[in-house]
């Protein structure tokens, strides 16, 4: 195999790994955002005392989704994808998570 083919093979494998890593990060964000949304929806049907009991759980879900969004943004930026609006619109990221991410 000549050096041009080795380089091309390496580049294809490298790009595939970058895409797979980005997909794993996006999946983590999607899962944590879904958990936050489910819990937020449950809150609409809870009484005030029940909400007080579960406030920490909601804060934890929000913090986790925020962390995973920050990781996704950082990974995208590392790959040259600097615009964040496509993420926000695709996933419908709530303002309270968007504002805390970075």
N, C-alpha and C positions, 0 to 999 in steps of 0.2 A: 504494500500500500504506500503510495507516495505521500509526501507531506501535505499536499493540498487536500487529499481525501481525509487524512487524519484530522486536519484542522476543521474541515467541514463536518465530519462525524462528531468531533468534540463540540462544535458550536450547536449542532442540532440537539445533542444530549443536554448541553448546558441550558439551552432555551426551554427544553421540555421540563427540566428540573425547576427552573425559575417559575414556569407556569404552574406546575404542580404545587410548589410551595405557596404561591399566591392563592391558589384554589383552596388549600388547607386553611390558610389564614381567613379567607372569605367565609369558609364554612363555619369556623369558630365564631366569627362575628354574627353570622346569620343565626346560629343556634342560640347565642346569648341574647341577641335582640328579640328573638322569638320568645324566650323565657321571660324577658322583661315585659313584652307586650301582653303575654298571657296573664301574668301577675297583675299588671296594671288594669286589665279588663276585669279580673276577679275583684279588684278593689271597688269597682263601681257597685257591686252587690253586697259588700260587707257593711256591717254596722260600724259606728264610730269606735267602740271598744275593740272590735275585731281588727279594724285598720291599725289601731295603735299597736296591737300585738305583732302585726306583720310588717310594720314600717321598715324595720331593719332588713328584712328579706327583700323588700322592694329596693331599698338603697343599694343593697349588695348586687342585685340583678342589674341595676342601672350602672353601677361602677364597673361591673364585669363587661357589659356591652360597650361602655365607653372605652375601657382598656382595649378590647378587641377591635373597636373602630380605629383607635390610635395606631394599633399594630398594623392594621390593613392599610391605613394611609401611609405609614412609614415605609411599608414594603412596596407599595405602589410607587412612592417617590424614589425609592432606591432603584426602581426599574424605569425611571424616567417619566412616569405618569403623574404629572403634577396637578392636574385638575381634580378636585374632590367632588364637585357637583354631580358627576355621573353616579358616584357611590350613593350620595344622599338621595337622589331621585330614584335610583334603581331599588334601593332597600327601604325607601320612605323613612329615613332616619329622623326620629323625633328631635325637635329643637333642643330639649333638655340634654340629650346625649351628644348632639352635634356641638353644642356650646362648650361642653366639658372635654371633648376630645382634643388631643394634641400630644 
